Every structure is written in structure tokens, then in C-alpha cells.
Amino acid sequence: VMFYRLLSIVGRQRASPGWQNWSSARNSASAAEARSMVLPTQAQVVICGGGIMGTSVAYHLSKMGWKDIVLLEQGRLAAGSTRFCAGILSTARHLTIEQKMADYSNKLYHQLEQETGIQTGYTRTGSIFLAQTQDRLISLKRINSRLNVIGIPSEIISPKKVAELHHLLNVHDLVGAMHVPEDAVVSSADVALALASAASQNGVQIYDRTSVLHVMVKKGQVTGVETDKGQIECQYFVNCAGQWAYELGLSNEEPVSIPLHACEHFYLLTRPLETPLQSSTPTIVDADGRIYIRNWQGGILSGGFEKNPKPIFTEGKNQLEIQNLQEDWDHFEPLLSSLLRRMPELETLEIMKLVNCPETFTPDMRCIMGESPAVQGYFVLAGMNSAGLSFGGGAGKYLAEWMVHGYPSENVWELDLKRFGALQSSRTFLRHRVMEVMPLMYDLKVPRWDFQTGRQLRTSPLYDRLDAQGARWMEKHGFERPKYFVPPDKDLLALEQSKTFYKPDWFDIVESEVKCCKEAVCVIDMSSFTKFEITSTGDQALEVLQYLFSNDLDVPVGHIVHTGMLNEGGGYENDCSIARLNKRSFFMISPTDQQVHCWAWLKKHMPKDSNLLLEDVTWKYTALNLIGPRAVDVLSELSYAPMTPDHFPSLFCKEMSVGYANGIRVMSMTHTGEPGFMLYIPIEYALHVYNEVMSVGQKYGIRNAGYYALRSLRIEKFFAFWGQDINNLTTPLECGRESRVKLEKGMDFIGRDALLLQKQNGVYKRLTMFILDDHDTDLDLWPWWGEPIYRNGQYVGKTTSSAYSYSLERHVCLGFVHNFSEDTGEEQVVTADFINRGEYEIDIAGYRFQAKAKLYPVTSLFTQKRRKDDMELSDLHGK
């Protein structure tokens, strides 16, 4: 009834062509009328999906001045997942970008009714997040610290305060909670209709009961869409098809991989309580009990994320609108028991029904947005992991900015479609992964946890050898990488189960690996790095790379250059090392998760020249990192060639034989600042070279090491990693990398103008290294990432990464310092003097620890020399 009433309101408000078909749904002829509607033959943008995502994108594009937009919905507007949404708007998220999206959504929905005249049911209730354990409370305290510094009110409260705010709750088993007073509830379908109404008033044409069959593509560019009502030519297509986004992506002439999968999601509705709950009753999230509870018309709406979810539509079954799936009380029983423990008075309450609706989840629990790497003009916004209402406004805004300006106003790499490759598109992988992801929504996520499903997908040829020697694995972009190696005398089971915000059980293991890197020699398998070769028949390769990269690549053959691949704003799209193999051939090494993004960027900006070849050779080479002062001895013995700095200078690359194997690319760098070599080995020789290195290295004290040791080494040397410390909104001047930019190299490059301007005006943030002073490694909470930084008591930024430095015997954090005006809050120029004159604290879950700020790495706490040569030798990429 509400749906049709709102349609009639909208119909009276607006009689534009785009509204005729669905405002006419008020009468029985609506379906016939919709079929008779004539679609436009062309548009600038076609959006597929009339839920909260599609309408939000349409709303924001029209606000930004784009008018030639058509929105298509296969059923009725807001009748898919959006209609079944529980209507909870929560800003308490682990990622800052998600917090900002939810905060923007909250503000947008709050004023939508006034803007459109459509009632959305927006009610500010606040949320209370319960903690049954100390670890859960620590997790909430970490989120609370981050919410406060971006202006979202929240506080940690006692169980007694919880009982005062919600008198029906049983609080005897709680240790605390977090209260977020400005969270809200709202009708998601009505929000979608209000967004559609506003978009229509701005000129967007909306057609329901119109199915997109496939997207037409020519030469890697969107040219139009084929619907069941005819074709529409367009420059941009936006896939907001929710759970059908995966199928729609695969239906194109050139498939677009959108890795998501639906699961059944249950919640119950009750009749009003004897004394009906007030509309302002706070929403409850009891993650340890796996449930959420909100007021619903004086009664209760309660659902959750069970441990044994039910994936659906794996075979790609399609349906116009999501009909209510079957009730399954046996499946819901654990959540119902949890609800009754939390609210015992509900035992006598009459339940109206158990709603079963599909929710879409992604392989890493983060939503998917951005442009396809395969098809230009094809944008995606889908996979909301049950947070579509919370993210809808903000996600629609960022995607619209991306389309209009070429980039969003915030760094959204963590949500970018290009973080995935085709390898995550297997139906079997997606089905298995979402069965793990859905329970993880409410599981306690401690630092450095790893997914268990979809593993051993991409492995080095050395995987079995390393696994047999005690390797413990982490996964990056589907690639297995060793974290550390468990010695034979360690309790393996206890180590696997040690998950904590405090000092981890692997501390001593990583210490011994770091010590070996500094005193003897270690081997780290780093095969996951992205590796490209760029070659040409003439000078084309050099010319295009000089334009795409900020450093000067016109260097002698055999030299290695650390350089950034910048965007027009001077920010890092990629941070990499490039070796010149010969006059016309270059070997490029990038971070693991750059494989799709970097390829797409290069393809987009390289000329269509048949004499220019870009090849992904990631799979062709196994990469071994030999770190330590004795690495030179091991390689000398294996190659019968002098490897000293006189014969093999720093940042040099040479093809050599190692053992019996020829054609090994040996590079004098280690990604850590420690002495040593990277070996890029054709995969058929990998096992032989590894065995030879380990055999010869025995007399020098060789051992295996993992990425945790690498992390400790690189952070104490002040080496930033792309995707973690630096991103597309970070320029070289903001992270002390002026030496990697050659503004006067004799030709223009992307980002040069922005850097010249920044050099003239100064930087507004600066990457800084912090050494914690009064922090007890054994007893205090550890910093991991995302901790607020305070200067003279004022918030100035967040940490981006951290590690324990075994050399300094202190924790080291990296993070950006901003200079916010105390009067206006506006950002001001950050100088070295500004950083050096401050007194700093790092906030770890509400506890502040004093820290010393450094702009250069230190060799020890006593001899704090500024070693600029360290910065020169550093290789700061490759997370």
C-alpha cells in the first residue's frame, strides 16, 4: 500500500516522460502501459537497477549536471533486495572509507523528505553495540576512536548505561558497549523512491519492467545496451543489478568479472509489545550473539548472521523480482535463542513472520565499485554485504564523482573492482567464500586474520617445499605468501589459535627471522609480485614510459629505477621498480594487488601501437629475496662471479647463471633497505635454484623467512607501501620521495603540473615515522593500523601501518600528519618545522601513548642520524 501511495505522490508531483510508466502503476493497466513505452534510442548514461544503488547513482549524477540519463529496472522500482532491507543505518565500520560513506548516507537521508516531499520513515534512534568479551570491547574501542576523529559522535558505555537506554535488554553477561547516538532507521524502499523522484525532477528518465539483456562493446568501449524493449546507444553503463550483477557482467560481448554471490538472510517481525516500543528505541547489535534488533511498528525486527549460511542462485537462476523465499525456522533457531537470551520478555510475544530474502556478499566483505578494467565506460556498484542502505548514499556519490571527474573525492582503492582479478570469478570459489564471509560479518576480527576458503589458488612452485618446512601462509590477490616459519619445537596448534590485539605468539619467531636477515642471510619467496615487460621495435617503449612515470627511465642498460606511476593530481596510481633490460625492453615490478589495476592503467594510457608490446610475466618467474650480509657470499659461490659492490653496484640488474640454471635476473635490492639480492627465476628452474641456495647457504646460517619479518624491516627503515601507506591521493612530495621525481627530465609526464604547483605552494600532509615511547610491548595493546595521531593534543591524522622494530626495541608506526587550523579546521601547509616542534601521541583503542616523530629513519635510539642515503636505496613498494 505504501509503495503505491508513494507512487501516486510522485506521480502528482511530476509528470515527466520518464515517470509516466511507473507512476501509472497505480492502475491495473500499468504492465500493459509499461510494455508500450518507447525507450529513447540514445543516452549518455544507462543505469541498470532501480534499487537504492541505481537510484543513488542517478540522483548524484543529475545533481552534478549530467541530465541525459536513463535508469532501467527489470521489475518495479525498489522491489529487489532494497524492499527487504532491515532499514538499519549504521556508521560503525572498520574501514574509514565505509564510515565516511555511511555518515554521508545518514545526512542525505535525513534531508530527503524535505527535498522530495516523500516520507522515508527516517528516525534517529542511535545504535548500541554490545560486547560480551574483552576482545570485542577492544574492537569497539578501536572503532570508537576512529569515529570520533571524523566527527561521528560515539562513546564507550557501561552495561548499566545500556540497561538505561534499552530497558528490555538482559545485560548481565556484558562487559561494555559502544553507543552511536546519531545512527538511524529508515524505510529503504522509500529512500530509493525519494532518490528516484529527485533524479526524475532533474531530468533522469526512469523505466521499469525493462530488462537489460547485454551491454554492447566495441574496441573495449561501451557503445550501448540491448534491452527487451530495444537498443539504447550510450557512452556509460552502470551495473547496479545487485545479486544479478555477476550474471549481467558475464552476459556482455566482452565479459566483466564482478565477484559476488547471494546468501539467504533471515529476520523475524513481531506484533507490537504490550507497551509498544517507542520509535526512538535504539537499535541493538549483539555481534557475539550474532544478532541485531530494532524497533518495528512498536514490536521487534531481529535478524543476524548465522554460522552456517545458505548460498543461493549459484547456477545463475534469474527472476524478475525477489519473491519471499521459504521460511526455515530450524535454520533460524540459534538466532532466535540468542534473541530470547538478550530480551527474555519476548517469549510471550506473537511473531508475525520470518522473512527470508537474498543478500549479496563479496570475497573480502567490502563492496564493489568503479570502472571495469576490461571495458571503458562500464561502471559497477554492487555487492553491499548487507550494508546497502548504510552505504547507498555515499557509494552513489563516489561513483558519480568517478564518472564525472575521472576520480572520486576519497581514496576508494579498498572498494575498487580492480582489486579483484578474473581468478575470483569462479562460481565454486564464490559459493564457498560467501559461506565463510557471512558469519565473519559478526565474528571478531583481530589483526592479521586470514580467510580460510578459496586458498591455495595461486602458489609458487616452492609452495610444498616451504610448507613442509613450517611455513604459515597468508593470501594476497589469491596468491599464497609465507608469513613466518614455525620451528619444529613450537606448538603448532596453539600458534594457529592465538588471535589477539596484544603481543602475538609469533613475536619470537619473527624476531629470529629478522635477526638472521641482519646478521646472516634469509630467503623470502616473493613470487606474488606483479611483473610486466614492456618492449618495442624502436624507442617507443622508452618514450611511453617516460610519459607515464615520474622518474627518469633513460638510464644505462642494467640499471634499476624506483618510480611512481602518477595521475593528473600527482598521486600514486602505482609505485614500482623498473629495470632496463636492453635499449628497447623494460622489466617492471609492482605490488601484488596491482596486477589488474596497473595493467588497465597502462593499457588505457599507452598508444595503440603494434610496435609496442606489454606482457604480464608474473607467472613466468619465481622471485626469491636473499636478504642479509652473507647473501653476497651465497650468490658468489653459486655463480662463480664476483658480487661485491664494486662489480655489482646497488640498484643493478644482470642476467646470470645460478647453479645449473641460466637466465636468472639478479637485482641488487631487497625491498627492505638491508643488503642482498632479488632473484627472478624462470619457474622451471625455481626448485633447483632454491635447493642450491639453501644447500650452499647452510654454512652461512641461512634460513627461510616470511612477510612479517619483511614488514618489520621495511617499517623501521621508513619504507612506505602502496595501497597501505600511499595511494592515488598521495604525491611523492608528501612522502619524502622528491628524489624519485625528475621534473626537468626533458619531457612532460602525467602529474608533472600538479607536482610543480605543489612544490611552489607546499604540502598539506606529510608521511611521518613515529617511535612509541612509553609503550610496553608485553602488556599494552599493540598498534596495527588506523590509530589516530595527536599533536599537542589535537588530532592530525591516522597511522597507515605499524610493526615492532627488533633493532630499536620499540613499536614504529607510519602515518600522515595534517595541519588543521584550530579556528576554521581548514588544512594548512605542513613543514618539517611543524612536525619537529610537536609533541605526539598515538591513540590505541582509547589509550594514548607518547611517540617521537621522525622524517628520516634512525639507526638506533641513541644515534639518530638522518640517513638520506637510506631513502635513496629504499624500495618502497610491494605490500
HELIX and SHEET records of a PDB file:
HELIX    1   1 MET A    2  GLN A   13  1                                  12    
HELIX    2   2 PRO A   17  SER A   23  1                                   7    
HELIX    3   3 SER A   24  ARG A   26  5                                   3    
HELIX    4   4 SER A   30  SER A   36  1                                   7    
HELIX    5   5 ILE A   52  LYS A   63  1                                  12    
HELIX    6   6 SER A   81  PHE A   84  1                                   4    
HELIX    7   7 THR A   96  THR A  116  1                                  21    
HELIX    8   8 GLN A  134  VAL A  149  1                                  16    
HELIX    9   9 PRO A  159  LEU A  165  1                                   7    
HELIX   10  10 SER A  188  GLN A  201  1                                  14    
HELIX   11  11 GLY A  242  TRP A  244  5                                   3    
HELIX   12  12 ALA A  245  LEU A  250  1                                   6    
HELIX   13  13 ALA A  287  GLY A  289  5                                   3    
HELIX   14  14 TRP A  329  ARG A  342  1                                  14    
HELIX   15  15 PRO A  344  THR A  348  5                                   5    
HELIX   16  16 GLY A  388  HIS A  405  1                                  18    
HELIX   17  17 TRP A  413  LEU A  415  5                                   3    
HELIX   18  18 LEU A  417  ARG A  419  5                                   3    
HELIX   19  19 ALA A  422  SER A  425  5                                   4    
HELIX   20  20 ARG A  427  LEU A  440  1                                  14    
HELIX   21  21 TYR A  463  ALA A  468  1                                   6    
HELIX   22  22 LEU A  492  GLN A  497  1                                   6    
HELIX   23  23 PHE A  507  GLU A  519  1                                  13    
HELIX   24  24 GLN A  540  LEU A  548  1                                   9    
HELIX   25  25 THR A  592  GLN A  594  5                                   3    
HELIX   26  26 GLN A  595  HIS A  605  1                                  11    
HELIX   27  27 THR A  618  LYS A  620  5                                   3    
HELIX   28  28 ALA A  631  SER A  639  1                                   9    
HELIX   29  29 ILE A  683  TYR A  685  5                                   3    
HELIX   30  30 ALA A  686  GLY A  697  1                                  12    
HELIX   31  31 GLN A  698  TYR A  700  5                                   3    
HELIX   32  32 TYR A  707  GLU A  716  1                                  10    
HELIX   33  33 PRO A  732  GLU A  734  5                                   3    
HELIX   34  34 GLU A  738  ARG A  740  5                                   3    
HELIX   35  35 ARG A  752  ASN A  761  1                                  10    
HELIX   36  36 ALA A  832  ASN A  836  1                                   5    
HELIX   37  37 LYS A  868  LEU A  873  1                                   6    
SHEET    1   A 6 GLN A 205  TYR A 207  0                                        
SHEET    2   A 6 ILE A  69  LEU A  72  1                                        
SHEET    3   A 6 VAL A  45  CYS A  48  1                                        
SHEET    4   A 6 TYR A 236  ASN A 239  1                                        
SHEET    5   A 6 TYR A 378  ALA A 382  1                                        
SHEET    6   A 6 ILE A 368  GLU A 371 -1                                        
SHEET    1   B 3 ILE A  88  LEU A  89  0                                        
SHEET    2   B 3 ALA A 184  VAL A 185 -1                                        
SHEET    3   B 3 THR A 123  ARG A 124 -1                                        
SHEET    1   C 8 GLU A 155  ILE A 157  0                                        
SHEET    2   C 8 GLY A 176  VAL A 180 -1                                        
SHEET    3   C 8 SER A 127  ALA A 131 -1                                        
SHEET    4   C 8 THR A 283  ASP A 286  1                                        
SHEET    5   C 8 ILE A 291  TRP A 296 -1                                        
SHEET    6   C 8 GLY A 299  GLY A 304 -1                                        
SHEET    7   C 8 HIS A 261  THR A 270 -1                                        
SHEET    8   C 8 PRO A 311  ILE A 312 -1                                        
SHEET    1   D 8 GLU A 155  ILE A 157  0                                        
SHEET    2   D 8 GLY A 176  VAL A 180 -1                                        
SHEET    3   D 8 SER A 127  ALA A 131 -1                                        
SHEET    4   D 8 THR A 283  ASP A 286  1                                        
SHEET    5   D 8 ILE A 291  TRP A 296 -1                                        
SHEET    6   D 8 GLY A 299  GLY A 304 -1                                        
SHEET    7   D 8 HIS A 261  THR A 270 -1                                        
SHEET    8   D 8 ILE A 351  PHE A 361 -1                                        
SHEET    1   E 3 VAL A 212  LYS A 218  0                                        
SHEET    2   E 3 GLN A 221  THR A 227 -1                                        
SHEET    3   E 3 GLY A 230  GLU A 233 -1                                        
SHEET    1   F 2 ALA A 471  LYS A 476  0                                        
SHEET    2   F 2 PHE A 479  PHE A 485 -1                                        
SHEET    1   G 6 CYS A 653  VAL A 658  0                                        
SHEET    2   G 6 ALA A 661  MET A 667 -1                                        
SHEET    3   G 6 GLY A 676  PRO A 682 -1                                        
SHEET    4   G 6 TYR A 621  ILE A 627 -1                                        
SHEET    5   G 6 CYS A 522  ASP A 525 -1                                        
SHEET    6   G 6 ARG A 703  ASN A 704  1                                        
SHEET    1   H 5 ILE A 560  LEU A 566  0                                        
SHEET    2   H 5 TYR A 572  ASN A 582 -1                                        
SHEET    3   H 5 SER A 585  SER A 590 -1                                        
SHEET    4   H 5 THR A 530  SER A 536 -1                                        
SHEET    5   H 5 LEU A 612  ASP A 616 -1                                        
SHEET    1   I 7 LYS A 765  LEU A 772  0                                        
SHEET    2   I 7 ARG A 810  HIS A 818 -1                                        
SHEET    3   I 7 GLN A 794  SER A 805 -1                                        
SHEET    4   I 7 PRO A 788  ARG A 791 -1                                        
SHEET    5   I 7 TYR A 840  ILE A 844 -1                                        
SHEET    6   I 7 TYR A 847  LYS A 854 -1                                        
SHEET    7   I 7 LYS A 765  LEU A 772 -1                                        
END                                                                             
